[in-house]
Amino acid sequence: MNIYELTGYALELMELLDAEEIDEQTVHDTLESIGADEKIDSYCKIIENYKNDISGIDEAIARLKARKERAEKNVERMKQALDGFMQAIRQDKAKTKLFTISYRPSSAVEVLDESLIPEKFIGPFRGRYGCRLSA
């Protein structure tokens, strides 16, 4: 008997108890005979297993988020290092067997409120190629 069937059966017993057709001891004995306690124990064990799974999943998510953040910082750090190298050798373009990198000049714009621009769009390229942030 599953928990839904047990619930329906228990509701019927409660109706009989409320109508005073049976007593509490009969309700208790009947629920015991159909294995209600074992079903409760089983459900509680399963719930605990799910809680442990959730805890493990939360830990894995935290580890993966930290790993992702480290990877993003490494990418940014390496881009900045590459930018510094390109500036040091005064090159706007480099071509290797695997990659081609280059800078592309953009149109000059006047920015009236720098605080409205997310930092990720400014980064290490602040002030390059005629783009100036005005106060």
Sequence and secondary structure as in RCSB ss.txt:
>XXXX:A:sequence
MNIYELTGYALELMELLDAEEIDEQTVHDTLESIGADEKIDSYCKIIENYKNDISGIDEAIARLKARKERAEKNV
ERMKQALDGFMQAIRQDKAKTKLFTISYRPSSAVEVLDESLIPEKFIGPFRGRYGCRLSA
>XXXX:A:secstr
  HHHHHHHHHHHHHHHHTTSS HHHHHHHHHHTTHHHHHHHHHHHHHHHHHHHHHHHHHHHHHHHHHHHHHHHH
HHHHHHHHHHHHHTT SEEE SS EEE       EES GGGS GGGTGGGTTGGG EE  
